[in-house]
Amino acid sequence: MARYRPRIWSLVTSLSVPCAMVVLWARTLDAASPPNIVLIFADDLGYGDLGSYGHPSSTTPYLDQLAAGGLRFTDFYVPVSLCTPSRAALLTGRLPVRMGLYPGVLEPGSRGGLPLEEVTLPEVLAARGYLTGMAGKWHLGVGPEGAFLPPHQGFHRFLGIPYSHDQPPWLPGLEEHYVAFARDLMADAQRQGRPFFLYYASHHTHYPQFSGQSFAGSSGRGPFGDSLMELDAAVGALMTTLGDLGLLGETLVIFTADNGPETMRMSHGGCSGLLRCGKGTTFDGGVREPAVAFWPGHIAPGVTHELASSLDLLPTLAALAGAPLPNVTLDGVDLSPLLLGTGKSPRQTLFFYSAHPDETRGVFAVRRGQYKAHFFTQGSAHSDTTVDPACHAASPLTAHEPPLLFDLSEDPGENYDLLGCAARVAPEALQAVKQLELLKAQFDAAMTFSPSQMARGEDPALQICCRPGCSPWPSCCHCPEPHP
């Protein structure tokens, strides 16, 4: 994919929006046309991987400018630090255990998938008149005759592959095709006089990293940096298209990622910054993500330390679009007052499940305000090779009584257990742990797990193949390089 110059940014990042005008825009939003929405979802990107989040050598100028011109979150979370459950939560506003998307992830031949009775974000927006499209990684199941794929989950258009690109088949040169698809979706929606929703689920920066010829060897940070550089350029291309179409002021752009870095890959796996561990764990390195919301004239540039979750995007975007919420139990809350500058985040508590949850143990960790308690911990192979042995696969499932308690406002790295020395436990810590224990007990008692979709097993015949009938199956299914 070719490089892109930041032609639009001088118009965007120099905006200075008075607070009174933001409030006025918020009050008149319902009377205006619903915004276009671009939701960009990176893959295995760590909290410390972007320049705007402190990485000293990442080449991410477009994402950094997006952060400078938008609202950057410091405390944005996903509920599970694995691909499939995180993506299910994003698109439904519901915890994955409610949908049976556990344990682990869906495989290419999995019989299960995102249940069709679940109401997805694109379905909510399509009912409001949006043209909906998805480019990139799905990883929520294929099913017989593609029953679980995006066209059956609310997307009018889909270009991508059904699972992770480390599960064959995968195509080189993906990003260039995804950007072209996105341009066409935006232009077609404008011609039709309707809003659009683009879910851009990039494969970057999941291992094994790949990048186009324009980026290979260019980042100074190895293959991971090259992959991140191409993702950044794709963001720049999307923003350039919005500028060319005159849609910047009418489009909400959200950027975040599905889970923390796969540190077992060392320098090829990403960086969680000052946070502990990474993918596959319930420590913050696995579940806290970079996140930016950008909408010139509506969202004032700045930084927020309010709690937020990927679960909150469905109710938030439904509110901004003027769409009714589905008649189901939602685990997300409406963040539009926070985005529009009219109020604070209504989210006070976050619950985190392990990659392999069960109803007996329930949630592994709970955060309320500045405090986070770990009732169970377990390492993960995804977080091997770090200096912290608690992150590694060799670290067994461990119950903590009392729980590990951290004050994330002072100790974001979760290094200092406030209950570790009984002689010096502060009254505030005792009060916090009692509250967190009560929240966990109440939440676990009220939660009902749906039957596991992963437990439905696998059927190799369900794996999509570019070369039907080839041999040996399925290694022969790698798709050929597309010709320009």
C-alpha positions as CSV (number, residue, x, y, z in Angstrom):
1,M,0.0,0.0,0.0
2,A,1.4,3.4,-0.9
3,R,2.3,6.1,1.6
4,Y,-0.2,8.9,2.3
5,R,0.6,12.5,3.1
6,P,-1.4,14.2,5.9
7,R,-3.3,16.6,3.6
8,I,-6.3,17.0,6.0
9,W,-4.6,17.4,9.3
10,S,-3.9,21.1,9.2
11,L,-7.7,21.6,9.0
12,V,-8.5,19.2,11.8
13,T,-5.9,19.4,14.6
14,S,-5.8,23.2,14.6
15,L,-9.5,23.3,15.6
16,S,-10.2,25.1,18.9
17,V,-13.7,24.3,20.0
18,P,-15.2,26.4,22.9
19,C,-16.9,24.3,25.5
20,A,-20.2,26.2,25.2
21,M,-20.3,25.3,21.4
22,V,-19.7,21.6,22.2
23,V,-22.6,21.7,24.6
24,L,-24.8,23.4,21.9
25,W,-23.8,20.8,19.3
26,A,-24.6,18.1,21.7
27,R,-28.1,19.5,22.4
28,T,-28.9,19.8,18.7
29,L,-27.4,16.4,17.7
30,D,-30.7,14.6,17.8
31,A,-32.2,17.1,15.3
32,A,-29.3,16.6,12.9
33,S,-28.5,13.7,10.6
34,P,-27.0,10.7,12.4
35,P,-23.2,10.7,12.0
36,N,-21.2,8.4,9.8
37,I,-19.2,6.0,12.0
38,V,-15.7,4.5,11.3
39,L,-14.7,1.9,13.9
40,I,-11.1,0.9,13.5
41,F,-10.1,-2.2,15.5
42,A,-6.4,-3.3,15.6
43,D,-5.3,-6.8,16.4
44,D,-3.0,-7.6,19.4
45,L,-1.9,-4.0,19.9
46,G,-0.4,-3.1,23.2
47,Y,-1.2,-0.1,25.4
48,G,2.4,1.1,24.9
49,D,2.7,0.6,21.1
50,L,1.6,4.0,19.8
51,G,3.6,7.2,19.9
52,S,0.7,9.0,21.5
53,Y,0.8,6.4,24.3
54,G,4.5,6.8,24.9
55,H,6.4,4.5,22.6
56,P,9.7,6.1,21.8
57,S,10.3,4.6,18.3
58,S,6.9,3.7,16.8
59,T,6.1,5.5,13.5
60,T,2.5,6.3,13.9
61,P,2.0,9.9,12.8
62,Y,-1.6,9.5,11.6
63,L,-2.8,7.8,14.8
64,D,-0.9,10.3,16.8
65,Q,-2.6,13.2,15.0
66,L,-6.0,11.4,15.5
67,A,-5.2,11.3,19.2
68,A,-4.1,15.0,19.3
69,G,-7.3,16.1,17.6
70,G,-9.7,13.8,19.5
71,L,-10.4,12.4,22.9
72,R,-7.7,10.0,24.1
73,F,-8.7,7.4,26.7
74,T,-6.2,6.3,29.4
75,D,-8.5,3.8,31.0
76,F,-10.3,2.0,28.1
77,Y,-10.7,-1.8,28.5
78,V,-11.9,-5.0,26.8
79,P,-13.6,-7.7,29.0
80,V,-11.5,-10.6,27.7
81,S,-8.0,-10.6,26.3
82,L,-8.5,-12.8,23.3
83,C,-9.6,-12.2,19.8
84,T,-13.0,-14.0,19.5
85,P,-14.6,-13.0,22.8
86,S,-13.3,-9.5,22.6
87,R,-14.8,-9.0,19.1
88,A,-18.1,-10.5,20.2
89,A,-18.3,-8.0,23.1
90,L,-17.5,-5.1,20.8
91,L,-20.3,-5.9,18.3
92,T,-23.0,-6.8,20.8
93,G,-22.3,-4.8,24.0
94,R,-22.6,-8.0,25.9
95,L,-20.1,-10.2,27.8
96,P,-19.0,-13.2,25.7
97,V,-20.2,-15.8,28.3
98,R,-23.7,-14.6,27.7
99,M,-23.3,-15.8,24.0
100,G,-21.3,-18.9,24.7
101,L,-18.2,-17.6,23.1
102,Y,-15.8,-19.3,25.5
103,P,-13.3,-20.9,26.1
104,G,-10.5,-19.6,23.9
105,V,-11.2,-18.7,20.3
106,L,-13.0,-20.1,17.3
107,E,-11.0,-22.2,14.9
108,P,-11.4,-22.3,11.1
109,G,-13.4,-25.5,11.3
110,S,-15.5,-24.6,14.4
111,R,-19.2,-25.5,14.2
112,G,-20.1,-22.7,16.5
113,G,-20.1,-18.9,16.0
114,L,-21.7,-15.7,17.1
115,P,-25.3,-16.8,17.6
116,L,-27.7,-15.3,15.0
117,E,-30.2,-14.3,17.6
118,E,-27.6,-11.9,19.0
119,V,-28.3,-8.3,18.0
120,T,-25.2,-6.7,16.6
121,L,-24.1,-3.1,16.2
122,P,-24.5,-3.1,12.4
123,E,-28.0,-4.5,12.7
124,V,-28.9,-1.7,15.1
125,L,-27.5,0.9,12.7
126,A,-28.9,-0.7,9.5
127,A,-32.3,-0.4,11.0
128,R,-31.6,3.3,11.3
129,G,-30.8,3.5,7.6
130,Y,-27.0,3.1,7.6
131,L,-25.1,1.4,4.9
132,T,-22.9,-1.0,6.8
133,G,-19.7,-2.6,5.7
134,M,-16.8,-4.5,7.3
135,A,-13.3,-4.9,6.1
136,G,-10.8,-7.3,7.7
137,K,-10.8,-10.0,10.3
138,W,-14.1,-11.5,11.5
139,H,-13.1,-14.4,13.8
140,L,-16.7,-15.0,15.0
141,G,-17.4,-18.2,13.1
142,V,-18.2,-19.4,9.6
143,G,-20.8,-22.1,10.0
144,P,-22.6,-24.2,7.4
145,E,-22.8,-22.3,4.1
146,G,-21.3,-19.3,5.9
147,A,-24.2,-18.9,8.3
148,F,-22.2,-16.9,10.9
149,L,-20.4,-14.6,8.5
150,P,-20.9,-10.8,8.5
151,P,-23.6,-10.7,5.7
152,H,-25.8,-12.6,8.2
153,Q,-24.9,-10.4,11.1
154,G,-26.0,-7.0,9.8
155,F,-23.3,-6.0,7.3
156,H,-24.5,-5.1,3.8
157,R,-20.9,-5.5,2.5
158,F,-17.9,-7.6,3.6
159,L,-14.4,-8.0,2.4
160,G,-12.0,-10.0,4.6
161,I,-11.2,-13.4,5.9
162,P,-13.2,-15.2,8.5
163,Y,-10.5,-15.8,11.1
164,S,-7.0,-14.7,12.1
165,H,-4.4,-14.6,9.3
166,D,-2.3,-17.1,11.2
167,Q,-5.0,-19.6,10.6
168,P,-4.9,-20.5,6.9
169,P,-5.8,-19.3,4.3
170,W,-4.5,-15.7,4.3
171,L,-3.9,-13.2,1.6
172,P,-0.8,-10.9,1.2
173,G,-1.6,-7.3,0.3
174,L,-4.7,-7.2,2.4
175,E,-4.6,-3.6,3.6
176,E,-4.6,-2.1,0.2
177,H,-7.7,-3.9,-0.8
178,Y,-9.4,-3.0,2.5
179,V,-8.7,0.7,2.1
180,A,-10.2,0.6,-1.5
181,F,-13.3,-1.2,-0.1
182,A,-13.7,1.4,2.6
183,R,-13.4,4.3,0.0
184,D,-16.1,2.7,-2.1
185,L,-18.4,2.3,0.9
186,M,-18.0,5.9,1.9
187,A,-18.5,7.3,-1.6
188,D,-21.5,5.0,-2.3
189,A,-23.2,6.0,1.0
190,Q,-22.7,9.7,0.2
191,R,-24.2,9.2,-3.3
192,Q,-27.2,7.5,-1.8
193,G,-27.7,10.2,0.8
194,R,-27.4,7.9,3.8
195,P,-25.0,7.5,6.7
196,F,-22.5,4.7,6.7
197,F,-20.9,2.4,9.3
198,L,-17.5,1.1,8.5
199,Y,-16.0,-1.6,10.8
200,Y,-12.4,-1.7,9.8
201,A,-10.9,-4.7,11.6
202,S,-7.3,-4.7,10.5
203,H,-5.1,-7.8,10.8
204,H,-2.2,-5.6,12.0
205,T,-0.4,-6.1,14.3
206,H,-1.1,-9.8,15.0
207,Y,1.8,-12.3,14.5
208,P,3.1,-13.2,12.0
209,Q,3.4,-9.6,10.9
210,F,3.2,-8.6,7.2
211,S,3.3,-5.4,5.4
212,G,3.4,-4.0,1.8
213,Q,6.6,-3.3,0.0
214,S,6.4,0.4,0.8
215,F,6.7,-0.4,4.5
216,A,8.8,-3.5,4.8
217,G,12.1,-2.6,6.6
218,S,11.0,1.1,6.9
219,S,10.0,1.5,10.5
220,G,13.2,0.9,12.4
221,R,11.2,-1.4,14.7
222,G,11.4,-4.6,12.8
223,P,8.4,-6.5,11.3
224,F,6.1,-5.4,14.1
225,G,6.9,-1.8,13.5
226,D,6.5,-2.2,9.7
227,S,3.1,-3.8,10.3
228,L,2.1,-1.0,12.6
229,M,3.3,1.6,10.1
230,E,1.1,0.1,7.4
231,L,-1.9,0.2,9.8
232,D,-1.1,3.8,10.6
233,A,-1.0,4.6,6.8
234,A,-4.4,2.9,6.4
235,V,-5.8,5.2,9.1
236,G,-4.3,8.1,7.2
237,A,-5.9,6.9,3.9
238,L,-9.3,6.6,5.6
239,M,-9.0,10.1,7.0
240,T,-7.9,11.5,3.6
241,T,-10.9,9.9,2.0
242,L,-13.2,11.5,4.5
243,G,-11.6,14.9,3.9
244,D,-11.9,14.5,0.1
245,L,-15.6,13.7,0.4
246,G,-16.1,16.6,2.7
247,L,-17.3,14.3,5.5
248,L,-14.9,15.0,8.3
249,G,-17.3,17.0,10.4
250,E,-20.1,14.4,9.8
251,T,-18.1,11.4,10.8
252,L,-17.2,9.9,14.2
253,V,-13.9,7.9,14.1
254,I,-13.1,5.5,16.9
255,F,-9.8,3.6,17.2
256,T,-9.0,0.8,19.6
257,A,-7.8,-2.8,19.7
258,D,-9.1,-6.3,20.7
259,N,-6.5,-7.2,23.4
260,G,-3.0,-6.6,24.6
261,P,0.3,-7.7,23.0
262,E,1.4,-11.3,22.5
263,T,4.6,-10.9,24.4
264,M,5.7,-14.5,23.8
265,R,6.8,-13.1,20.4
266,M,9.2,-10.7,22.1
267,S,10.0,-7.8,19.8
268,H,7.5,-9.3,17.3
269,G,4.7,-9.2,19.8
270,G,4.1,-5.6,20.8
271,C,4.5,-3.6,24.0
272,S,2.1,-3.2,27.0
273,G,4.1,-0.2,28.2
274,L,4.1,0.2,31.9
275,L,1.2,-2.3,32.3
276,R,1.7,-5.8,33.6
277,C,1.6,-8.9,31.3
278,G,-0.3,-9.0,28.0
279,K,-2.6,-11.1,25.9
280,G,-4.4,-14.0,27.6
281,T,-4.3,-12.6,31.1
282,T,-6.6,-10.4,33.3
283,F,-3.8,-8.1,34.2
284,D,-4.1,-4.6,32.7
285,G,-1.5,-5.4,30.0
286,G,-4.0,-7.9,28.6
287,V,-7.2,-5.9,28.9
288,R,-6.4,-2.1,28.9
289,E,-6.2,-0.7,25.3
290,P,-5.3,2.5,23.5
291,A,-8.5,4.2,22.4
292,V,-9.3,7.5,20.6
293,A,-12.7,9.1,19.6
294,F,-12.4,11.8,16.9
295,W,-15.3,13.9,15.7
296,P,-14.4,17.5,14.8
297,G,-17.0,20.1,16.0
298,H,-18.5,17.6,18.4
299,I,-15.8,16.0,20.5
300,A,-13.3,18.4,22.0
301,P,-9.6,17.4,21.9
302,G,-8.2,16.2,25.2
303,V,-7.5,13.3,27.4
304,T,-9.9,11.4,29.7
305,H,-9.2,9.2,32.7
306,E,-12.8,8.1,32.9
307,L,-13.5,4.3,32.8
308,A,-14.7,3.0,29.5
309,S,-15.1,-0.4,27.8
310,S,-15.5,-1.8,24.3
311,L,-18.8,-3.0,25.7
312,D,-20.0,0.6,25.7
313,L,-19.7,1.2,22.0
314,L,-23.0,-0.3,21.0
315,P,-25.2,1.7,23.4
316,T,-23.1,4.8,22.8
317,L,-23.2,4.6,19.0
318,A,-26.9,3.7,19.1
319,A,-27.6,6.9,21.1
320,L,-25.6,9.1,18.8
321,A,-27.4,7.6,15.8
322,G,-30.8,7.9,17.4
323,A,-31.4,4.2,17.2
324,P,-33.3,2.1,19.8
325,L,-31.4,-0.4,21.8
326,P,-32.0,-4.1,21.4
327,N,-34.3,-5.7,24.0
328,V,-31.6,-7.8,25.7
329,T,-29.4,-7.5,28.7
330,L,-26.6,-5.2,27.8
331,D,-23.3,-4.9,29.7
332,G,-22.3,-1.6,28.1
333,V,-23.3,1.9,29.0
334,D,-23.9,5.1,26.9
335,L,-20.7,7.2,26.9
336,S,-22.1,9.9,24.7
337,P,-22.2,12.5,27.5
338,L,-18.5,11.9,28.0
339,L,-17.8,12.2,24.3
340,L,-19.8,15.3,23.8
341,G,-18.6,17.1,26.9
342,T,-22.0,17.2,28.7
343,G,-21.2,14.8,31.5
344,K,-19.0,12.0,32.9
345,S,-18.8,8.3,32.1
346,P,-21.6,6.4,33.8
347,R,-19.3,3.4,34.0
348,Q,-18.1,2.8,37.5
349,T,-17.2,-1.0,37.4
350,L,-15.4,-3.4,35.1
351,F,-15.5,-7.2,35.3
352,F,-12.9,-9.4,33.7
353,Y,-13.2,-13.0,32.7
354,S,-10.3,-15.3,32.0
355,A,-9.7,-16.8,28.6
356,H,-11.2,-20.0,29.9
357,P,-14.0,-19.0,32.2
358,D,-16.4,-21.1,34.2
359,E,-19.4,-20.4,36.4
360,T,-17.8,-21.8,39.5
361,R,-15.0,-19.2,39.7
362,G,-16.8,-16.4,37.8
363,V,-15.0,-13.3,37.1
364,F,-11.3,-13.3,37.8
365,A,-10.9,-9.6,38.4
366,V,-13.0,-6.5,39.2
367,R,-12.2,-2.8,38.9
368,R,-14.2,-0.1,40.7
369,G,-12.9,3.4,40.4
370,Q,-9.2,3.4,41.1
371,Y,-9.0,0.0,42.7
372,K,-8.7,-3.4,41.0
373,A,-8.9,-6.7,42.8
374,H,-7.7,-10.1,41.4
375,F,-9.6,-13.0,42.9
376,F,-7.9,-15.5,40.6
377,T,-4.8,-15.2,38.4
378,Q,-3.4,-17.4,35.7
379,G,-0.5,-17.0,33.3
380,S,-0.8,-17.5,29.6
381,A,1.5,-18.8,26.8
382,H,0.6,-15.6,24.9
383,S,2.4,-13.6,27.7
384,D,5.5,-15.8,27.9
385,T,9.1,-14.3,27.8
386,T,8.4,-11.3,30.0
387,V,10.5,-10.8,33.1
388,D,7.4,-11.3,35.3
389,P,6.8,-15.0,35.9
390,A,3.2,-14.3,36.9
391,C,2.5,-13.7,33.2
392,H,3.8,-17.0,31.9
393,A,2.0,-20.2,31.0
394,A,3.9,-21.9,33.8
395,S,2.0,-19.7,36.4
396,P,-0.9,-21.9,37.4
397,L,-4.5,-21.0,38.2
398,T,-4.3,-19.4,41.6
399,A,-7.1,-18.3,44.0
400,H,-6.3,-15.3,46.1
401,E,-7.9,-15.0,49.5
402,P,-7.9,-12.1,50.2
403,P,-7.7,-10.9,46.6
404,L,-4.7,-9.0,45.2
405,L,-5.6,-5.4,45.5
406,F,-4.0,-2.6,43.5
407,D,-4.6,1.2,43.3
408,L,-4.3,1.8,39.6
409,S,-4.2,5.6,40.0
410,E,-0.8,5.2,41.8
411,D,0.3,1.8,40.5
412,P,-0.9,1.2,37.0
413,G,1.7,-1.7,36.7
414,E,-0.1,-3.7,39.4
415,N,3.2,-4.2,41.3
416,Y,2.2,-3.4,44.9
417,D,-0.5,-5.5,46.5
418,L,-2.2,-3.2,49.1
419,L,-3.1,-6.2,51.2
420,G,0.3,-7.8,51.1
421,C,1.3,-6.5,54.5
422,A,-1.5,-6.8,57.0
423,A,0.2,-4.5,59.5
424,R,0.1,-1.6,57.0
425,V,-3.3,-2.0,55.3
426,A,-5.0,1.4,55.0
427,P,-8.7,1.8,55.9
428,E,-9.4,2.9,52.3
429,A,-8.0,-0.4,51.0
430,L,-10.1,-2.4,53.4
431,Q,-13.2,-0.6,52.4
432,A,-12.3,-1.0,48.7
433,V,-11.8,-4.7,49.0
434,K,-15.0,-5.3,50.8
435,Q,-16.9,-3.4,48.1
436,L,-15.1,-5.3,45.3
437,E,-15.8,-8.7,47.0
438,L,-19.5,-7.8,47.2
439,L,-19.6,-6.6,43.6
440,K,-18.1,-9.9,42.4
441,A,-20.5,-12.0,44.5
442,Q,-23.5,-10.2,43.3
443,F,-22.3,-10.2,39.6
444,D,-21.4,-13.9,39.6
445,A,-24.8,-14.8,41.2
446,A,-26.7,-13.0,38.6
447,M,-24.8,-14.2,35.6
448,T,-25.9,-17.2,33.5
449,F,-23.5,-18.7,31.0
450,S,-24.9,-19.7,27.6
451,P,-23.8,-23.1,26.3
452,S,-20.3,-22.9,24.8
453,Q,-20.1,-22.5,21.0
454,M,-16.6,-23.8,21.1
455,A,-17.8,-27.0,22.7
456,R,-19.8,-27.8,19.5
457,G,-16.5,-29.1,18.1
458,E,-15.0,-28.8,14.6
459,D,-15.8,-30.0,11.1
460,P,-12.9,-29.5,8.7
461,A,-15.4,-29.2,5.8
462,L,-16.4,-25.8,7.2
463,Q,-13.0,-24.3,6.6
464,I,-13.2,-21.9,3.7
465,C,-10.8,-22.8,0.9
466,C,-9.6,-20.7,-2.1
467,R,-8.9,-23.9,-4.0
468,P,-11.9,-26.3,-3.4
469,G,-11.0,-29.9,-3.8
470,C,-7.3,-29.4,-3.5
471,S,-4.9,-31.7,-1.7
472,P,-3.4,-32.0,0.9
473,W,-6.3,-30.4,2.9
474,P,-6.2,-27.8,4.5
475,S,-2.6,-26.7,3.9
476,C,-3.3,-26.4,0.2
477,C,-5.9,-23.7,0.9
478,H,-3.4,-20.7,0.9
479,C,-4.7,-18.2,-1.5
480,P,-2.5,-17.1,-4.4
481,E,-1.0,-13.6,-4.6
482,P,-3.6,-11.3,-6.3
483,H,-2.4,-9.7,-9.5
484,P,-2.6,-5.9,-9.7
